[in-house]
Amino acid sequence: MKKAAAIVILCSVLFGSCASRDAARADEYFSMGMAYYDLGKYEDAERWFNRAKAIDKTMTASEYNLGRIAFETGRYEDAAGHFEKIVSRDPENVMALKSAAYSRIKNGDLLAAETHYSKVLALVPESADDGFNYALVLYALKKYPESESTLQKYSTALEENSDALLLLARAEGAQNKVEAADSYNKWLTVSTPTAQVLYEYAQVLEKLELYARAIEQYKASVAALREDTNTLKKSSIRYEAARLMLTADPENDEAIVELDAAIEAGFTDTKILEDLMQDPRITQAHKDSIQKSIDAINNPPAPPASEGDGQTGADAPKE
């Protein structure tokens, strides 16, 4: 009996000592990982976190920091994998769920991001920031009613977050809701207008048959656009304004002035102009003007000859 008791005591001492040493090593490895992380030496930090992760005491913290390193070095798939391992062990770890969701957004897996954010909001439904991110993902997935309803749950935050208000306007606009006009208008009262948003607003107003206001916003968009982009050009916006004037206000001669301005700005799509001429709402006088514009685009005037191009007088060859 005494021998057996001695063995039990010896095992207890030995294993207790081993556990204590493991815990100490885990802390040391984790501290080394954090030190290298703070220095931006991610490769070294990863090595130490991986060592620490092998010891249960720091597994979750090390895994999380490995995810952070992967994210900051642009390895979003790896980052999501680290965060999702934490979630698999601890399904209510909100920080890991948020990080996994954002990593999935960055690698383009929006369906996975949607799943993660839905779990986050089930755990912290009062989080307006996470609600906005969830609505953003839903909008990107073209789930416009769900995006709108999610934003509406945080009505107070909408008043304080111009980005959320703009997302609401876009979600409503995508559903052709009349409320979109009010949401865009509210956004304009709290934000600096941009050409892109003004253009979107004009399109919404046109769909709602608020033509005068739409023309006004098309013009405002032109004024706000400092230089053309791949998706927005002054010539195209001016054409949209001219087209709407020609069809919604047929007697308004300003439409042709606006069309000429569009062409001067670089609009050259004669096929669109030819199709426009088929609209029965356009007057014959305006159709004649549009045809002249088409002819001018198809037959641009020859550039003036530069001095010295002709040979006359003393410079002409003699017979």
C-alpha positions, 0 to 999 in steps of 0.5 A: 500500500505504501508503495502504491501511495508513493507512486501516486504521489510521484505521478502527481508531482511529475505531471503537475510539474509538467503541466506547470511548465507547459503553461509557462512555455505557452505564456512565453511563446504567446508573449514572443508572438505578440512582440513580433506582431507589434514589430510587424514581423509577421512571419516570426510572430506566426511561428511563435503563435503556432508553438503556443497554439499547441498548448491548450492554455493559449490555443484560442488567443494564438489562433486569433492572432494567426488570423489577424496576421493572415488578414493583414498580409492579404491571405483572407482565406487563411484568415477566415479559416483561423477564425472559423476554427475558433468558432467551431470550438466556441460558437458564441465567440462574437469577436471571432464571428465578426472577424470571420465574417469580414475575412469572408467579405474580403475573399468574396464569399458573401454567403459565408459572411451572411451566415456569420453576421446572422449569428453575430446579431443573434448574440448581440442584436443591439449592435448597430455596426454589425447590423449595418455590415449585415445589411451591406452584405445582404445588399451585395447579394441583391437581397434588397428587402432583407437589407432594408428591414435590417437597417430599419431595426436601427432607426436611431443609428440611421440618423447618425450614420450617413453610410447607413442612410445611403444604403437604405436609400439604395435598397429602397431604390432597388425595389422602386419604392417611393420612400427612396426619394425621401431617403436620398433627400435626407442623405443630401442634408447630412452629407457632401453631395457626390456626383455618383449619389446625385446621379443615382438620386436622379434615376430614382426620381425619374422612375418615380416620374418626378421628372423636373426634380430628376432633371435638376439632379442630373444637372447637379451630378454634372456640376459635381463631377470633377472628372470622368470615371470608368462608370460616370461621364459628363457626356452620358449624364448630359445625354440623360438630362437631354433625353428626359427633357425631350420626352417629358417636356417636349416643348422645352427647347433647352433639351437640344441645348443640353444634347449639344452640350453632351455631344461637345463633352464627347457623346458620340453614340449615334445608335442611341440617338437614332433609337431616341428619335423613334419615341413618339413623345418627341416633336418633329422639330426636335427630331430634325435637330437630333438628326442634324446632331447625328449627321455632325457626329458621322461627318465631323468637319475636317481639321483646318489646314496648318500654315505652309501646307499649300504651295503658292506664289514663290514656293509653287513649282515652276513649269 
